[in-house]
Amino acid sequence: MFMLHVFQWLGNSPVGIFMQQSTYAFAVTEMLHLLSLSILGGTILIVDLRLLGVGLRSQSAAALDRELKPYLIGSLTVSVLTGILLLSEEPMKCYYNEAFRLKMLFLALAVFFYFIIQERLFQREPSAGTNLLAKAMGVVSLLLWLSVGLAGRAIGII
């Protein structure tokens, strides 16, 4: 019941009202959301493919991760902020939408997996990307992020 009140509050907040009444706010926010998702997906894809042993073999996955982390964190931050703005435009539709709930679940799992589990691999094994554990982590990460994207696409369909 608490989350219902949060969603109702978001829709009735000044930001929610602005998003609902503005002619261009939703379109501009959606554009920024998709742009940040593209950058986020690219950084994840590069590191995960390296974990799988595909491409950029001259660098370790841990080194790639260190170099790309600022882009990942920046694009994830923009994605979350623009996502909240998009949510404020139609909060009750999202509250009752199973695809939205799945997207949030997969997003939480993917972020947890990246920042807690995958980061530990890079700290423990700086040359990660050559063993079976690293390959399994690359596959799991790709599947989690793909699930986030698919559930996100399903929000407008369901």
Number of C-alpha atoms within 10 A of each C-alpha: 5 6 9 13 10 13 19 16 14 21 22 16 13 12 15 21 15 17 22 18 12 11 10 11 16 20 13 12 19 17 13 18 21 16 15 22 19 14 17 23 18 15 21 22 16 18 27 25 18 26 27 22 19 12 12 13 12 7 12 21 28 23 15 16 21 14 12 17 16 12 18 20 13 13 22 19 14 19 23 14 15 21 16 16 23 21 21 26 23 18 22 15 14 18 17 11 16 15 21 22 16 18 22 15 15 22 20 14 15 22 16 13 17 17 10 11 13 19 16 13 19 19 11 11 15 13 17 22 28 16 12 12 14 23 19 15 20 23 15 15 22 19 14 22 21 16 18 23 16 15 23 19 14 16 17 12 9 10
